[in-house]
């Protein structure tokens, strides 16, 4: 096991850190110290990903966490790569879950994603969009019925749009794990393959069947096994 036990967890777009609850439990059981990054409820001004990355690292410093393994899910994978680009020496290893940002989803998936943050839909309509955007066929979307934060989503998405992709996409360290759902409609599996082939040929790539963009609640055991195997090497 790595001498560094801190594992920083960065959640998806407009989603809470509690999405990592299952993985946190497994990490703690294996002797690691999970540190979940709860997003700021709101943000004044016009931040970039670099601003968000700096804020995360500053918050970690206040907790006495200066060296860490980094795990980012979905939007969190983009922010984690920006943290890696800007604070490379602090990152012991980088794990990207549902890593997108290059190969784009279909237009109807973009629409479904946006609707997941709507406060004007009926519960049934909202859940149908959550299922379409985030979950593979046959998986239960009700586990993500709640937890959507529109205000957080807006400043996070705007930060991505203000930050050139080449400033974060290729970021990596000596140890990298990429975990992609084979049925991910938002971050098609080719994203992980392209990142490995073009930016991080040393990365370990794990592709998980019966998993969409939500990934964590869909295949918690497979994710935990892949992450713990990687971190314990």
Buried (B, 14 or more C-beta within 10 A) or exposed (E): EBEBBBBBBBBBBBBBBEBBBBBBEBBEEBEBBBBBBEBBEEBEEEBBBBBBBBBBBEBBEEEEBEBBBBBBBBBBBBBBBBBBBBBEEBBBBBBBBBBBBBBEBEEEBBEBBBBBBEEEBEEEEBBBBBBBBBBBEEBEBEBBEEBBBEBBBBBBBBBBEEBEEEBBBBBBBEBBBBBBBEBBBBBBBBBBBBBBEEBBEEBBBBBBEBBBBBBBBBBBEBBBEBBBEBBEE
